[in-house]
Amino acid sequence: MENQTHNALQESLDDLRARKEHALLNGGQEKINRIHEQGALTARERIEKLVDFDSFLEVGMLNTSEFAGAEHQSAGDGIIAGLAKVNGRPVVVQAGDKTVFAGTEGSVHLRKGKEIHAYALKRGLPMFNLNEGGGLRMPDGMGSDGISDKLFPSEMLTHSREVPTISAILGDSFGGPTWMAVSSDFVTQLKGTCMAVAGPRMLEMATGQRISNEELGGWEVHAKQTGQIDGIGDTEEKCIEQMKNFFLYMPLNSTEEPPYRETKDDPYRHLDSVLQTLPQQKNRVYNMNQIISQLVDDSIFFEYKSFYGEALITGFAHMNGRVVGIVASQPKHYAGAAGVKECEKATDFICLCDSFHIPMIFLHDTPGFRVSNEAEKLKMPTKIMVWNQALAHSTVPKISIVIRKSVGAAYGNMCGPTMGADFVFAWPTAEINFTGPEVGINVVYGRQIQEAEDPQAARKTLLEKWAFDSSPYKAASKHLIDDVIDPAHTRKMINKALEYACLKNGSKSERRLANWPTGF
């Protein structure tokens, strides 16, 4: 009797091992080989690249499709999910599995994804999504009964930025993987992949339109035109590394501040060469990234949406070990004048920083907004005001520095006086006014210049007067800005200001922007 019991137990253990060994191959070795031949990684290999060694706790490993006869070819039902650690910090991970029905979403797939998302929210765990897949699986979604329980999950729609959501498009992604990506706080896309609502084949069948994957939803479409991705990578490894780097600046959840980073960089370090970056001629361009790299800890800056709205820089850095978000004009593009894309980029970034308790630093060098007939058709006034509304609702500490130009309404959008900044400083090189000098004197004094005996001399005199009026000292004398500072002391002033601004509640915000949309 004892031997029979032992044999039965051994048989059950052998059966379990066999099931798990089969599950580890997901859709089978042949499909894994095919993925490798294409130079791609499998879902399990992607997870291994992302998480700390031996930290992955898989859930739903023995899942299969609910369709009879599909059990032996649908291990995991197209998604691998579980808990793990990334750089020692706990997270939730899910990866689309192309070896099972091309990563399409069946009933079990959707159930597992919904539950792992709910668990992330319940326990305050950041979410990492390694996306690839063909959208809703036809057999599971067909019919009124099939589609009725497979619409958008409430966890995705009411996420409220409770935990950071970090996604990568690592293969062609349609439907669910796309919805997840565009709802995320950070998305990186592998070059050569496509992200769209539906694939080219369905598009052709529905509309007759023929288009390539690259034209439909390649990285250039999203990085430069739609702004729906925040980074790009030449390889899967680079995309995964970007996800991990972004995570360095994020808290685990909305109840925490972002982690400090150890640094030996003197918080009061002088920026001895910063003025060498600024051209002597006021109308010459330069790269604001050069000033940022001198300003931040150890010259490390993680840029966000670098290809989108290029006249505005957004990104993350540390100041004296504290995570900060930087919003800076980029004179290298359009002289730093913001257009529609820059407005959307700024709004998105302000919502992200305020939701996760990240203080913001604004660096001004802008001649105003890029106004045009085309911009008006794209709702430029609305875009400007939505940026302002986000700024007005944000409650994290904010420090604003006018480096060179800050003109018109853009002075407000870059967190000028009365716009909620804790401190507004200016360099002595700053020019602040309603409009730029050339435009201003032409509008106000055009007739006077034309009628002058020496129009050129009259123009020069008026330009000199305009420059005097634009000086930061006039605003400083009336306590409309807090101080005019030596550019070499900028790092010291920011770190001192942050110390006092974060004294009461750290960098904690009231999270008024947590429910704002994840796209604009």
Phi, psi and omega in degrees: 000318180297320179295322179297318179297317179298316180297320179295319179295316180297320179297321180292323178292319178297320179297317179298314180300317181297319179297319183286324175297320177295319181295326180296336178271353179050252182278002176113154184298325181299317180288326175298316178300320180296320178297316179296323178297332178277359180080018182254167176259153173279169179301317180295321178294324177296318178298318178300321178293329186276314194264162176295150184304131174060027180258352188281124175248101185280143172241145177074025182299327184265013175297149170216170175298149178283348183284128181302134179091351182261000187303318188279355179237018186223036180303128183081348182054037171090006178211135175250130186217156177169194180249151181198184174236140175238116186053041176082000183249136185289141181213168168255139182231138169219143184224128175292137185248105184290343181286347180247104178048043177058026179073014179291162189259109172266183184300314182291318176308308182295321180297316181294316179299319179295317183288323179290327176294315179298322180292322177301318179291320182297319185254007175068044183251129176301153182248128173248128181239118177260095197267137170190132178165161188263015179086195184297133180287126187307307183301323182287331186260356184286148178086162181295328178284325182294320184274338190295333179249022183231029175275189186295128180290143182298330180301323179286320187281333182242030183301322175057031178049039177291325175226150175297140178240121189234121188232154173227136172266104186251000176199172180305129188227124179226153179067233187312310178301326177290315179302318180295316183298311185286352175263001186270163178279332177215133179227130171242146183235133176287130176301139181095356178258170181231137172234123182200170177297313180217156183285166180305324182295314179293324179298317179295319181292326184277325188236347184083359181278128178256129184205149179279162176303317183297317180292326183286312185203036177288174186298324181293325176302313187274328180285325187254331186253310185267334184071018184274358170236157185247345179206165178224158178218145176283336181226162177298321181298321179292322177297315180295323177296322176298319178301316181293322179293318177300319182299334179300335184262000186253146169285168175294323182201181188287351179272352185243158168276159175298154182289146173285155177239129179295136178210149173256006180287119183303121181296338180256018181303134176285142176265076191297331184252011187295326181287342176291337177287328183278122181296151177294320179281131185292339182261010179271147181271163175203173182260112181298336178301331179292324176288318180300317183295330176284332187280320192269166180303128171055020178060026181262119181226127179256105184279144186241124182058053186293335182266355187248131180057060192290350176281358177227132177259133170230148179172181186242149176205185174239144172234114185052038177088346181271137176292135175226153171255137182245130174241114188223140171296149177238093182299343179296336180238122178054028180060017181088010180277124184279140173246199183301314183295320178297322178298314179297318180298316179297315181299313179303315184290320178298317177299317181296310181297314183293326181290332183244025168062045181248112178301152184241142176241126180251129179242113186268132159200079186222135177276006182124198180265153177277090182268143180192169175300318180296318180296322179297322179293337178264018174067045181304316179301318178296317181299319179297316184285328176295320173303313179297321180296318177299316179299317181294326180278342183289142184234005173288158175301142181223134179235131187239132182229122177270113184272311179225259183274144167210103196240135171063215183298333180298332175301323177285314182298333177271023174068050175283190182305145180072004184256017172098006179288144172291321179217140172239116177246161175222146169282157177295345178278357187292143172233117185235124180195175180292323177210169180290158187299314182297312179295317184300311182289331177293320180288312188278321188242017185306310182294319181299319179293317181298324185272353181292152177297321178235086184304323182294317179293320179297317178299317181299316180298316181292323178296321178295320178294319180298319179297321179295316181295331182277355183299142179293343184292331177296315178293322180294323182294333181259012182054043174266338166234163190278329179186158167256126190241153172293125180307327180294340181264008187299314180299317180298316182295319180296315182293323175296315181297318178297322180301317181281322181294331183260012187292318187283307185237025188063221176258016185299132175258174175273358176058040179291341183260004185297332181263004178292156181300158177268011175206153184225000000 
